[in-house]
Amino acid sequence: MRHNFDLAREGYLNLLPVQHKHSSEPGDNKSMLYARRAFLEAGYYEPMAKAVAMMVAVGRPQGQAMRLLDVGCGEGYYDRQIHAYCGQSVQIELHGADIAKAAVAAAAKKLPSARYIVASSKRLPYADQYFDTLLRVFAPSDEGELKRLLQPSGRLLIVTPGPRHLAQLKAFIYSEVREHAEEIVLPQGFERLDTQRISYRIKPDRAARAALLQMTPFAWRTNPAIRQALDEPEELDIETDFILTLAIKTAKDHTLEQKTAC
């Protein structure tokens, strides 16, 4: 049976079945989306985003096209950075998927050349081995889907918080600030190629600090007193710390290939 889907006015497809929704509007709410948009577009994470773009392009033979999926793409900020930094040197077919319809609509509007869909990361509506590159920035994913979607020797780039990420912000919320682990556990069937740690300091103003707090999980643990304390300093020096892990899909895990062959 063949199915037809209509493009939304902004240029994306909504492929999230109603029975897979756990709320009327899954994903980040609008206040979180607005906060993330304001903070990211102010350029505070641009050095990390540029490092992501460079890592995506590294080792790519001249003239070889790339088909990339951003899993949990949000409003497509990192896709736009990849397009800006690598679009002239690497032919990239950009795709993005997120469960939040408002975020996907914004992403599609800002980068019409990319292909965006509303879908769950646990059930991504793409053919097996459709992509040669997957990107996951601070987003959940399903290990089985990552393996299924990647071609043999395809690459997976994961961005996670480093040990000191937002330590000064967390100090307003927690009595004891615990550091993140520096190394991540890769999904089964992947082998690490490279790891980069990107660390630098930012000085967001009061409005940017409020946006940063709102776009993080820390927002759920705050109260009016914490928000007021965070708003008091005219300037606040905050560490950013990111771990970029590039991995390759290995031939050691033959589960998918065996299933496909049966």
Sequence and secondary structure as in RCSB ss.txt:
>XXXX:A:sequence
MRHNFDLAREGYLNLLPVQHKHSSEPGDNKSMLYARRAFLEAGYYEPMAKAVAMMVAVGRPQGQAMRLLDVGCGE
GYYDRQIHAYCGQSVQIELHGADIAKAAVAAAAKKLPSARYIVASSKRLPYADQYFDTLLRVFAPSDEGELKRLL
QPSGRLLIVTPGPRHLAQLKAFIYSEVREHAEEIVLPQGFERLDTQRISYRIKPDRAARAALLQMTPFAWRTNPA
IRQALDEPEELDIETDFILTLAIKTAKDHTLEQKTAC
>XXXX:A:secstr
        TTS EE   GGG SSSS SS HHHHHHHHHHHHTTTTHHHHHHHHHHHHTT  TT  EEEEEET TT
 HHHHHHHHHHTTTS EEEEEEES HHHHHHHHHH TTSEEEE  TTS  S TT EEEEEEES    HHHHHHHE
EEEEEEEEEEE TTTTHHHHTTT SS     SS    TTEEEEEEEEEEEEE   HHHHHHHHHTSGGGGG  HH
HHHHHHS S   EEEEEEEEEEEE SS  HHHHHHH 
